[in-house]
Amino acid sequence: MSTEKVSIFKPYPFTPGQRIFIQEGPRYGDWEVIGVSERKVKLRCPISKREFEWNRFCYSVEESIDEPWPHPEK
């Protein structure tokens, strides 16, 4: 198996009470995290106080240079 440069994505670990800023996309702006489940995140706009629940959509990314590719089965 060879190694390659690979981008690794994992769900962002939201925490209730956390204040976040989404820098790009349709959810752009400031939000407060008010709920988190395995599949959903609930956010409140600090200005309008409107609340939205969406499928989890933010991911943190890292790059690894010596990553096996393709990954072996777990």
Number of C-alpha atoms within 10 A of each C-alpha: 8 8 13 13 12 15 11 12 12 10 13 12 10 18 13 13 12 12 15 13 11 12 10 8 7 7 10 10 13 15 22 19 20 18 16 18 10 8 10 13 20 19 24 18 14 13 8 7 11 9 14 13 14 11 12 17 10 14 12 10 12 10 11 13 10 11 15 14 12 11 9 7 4 3
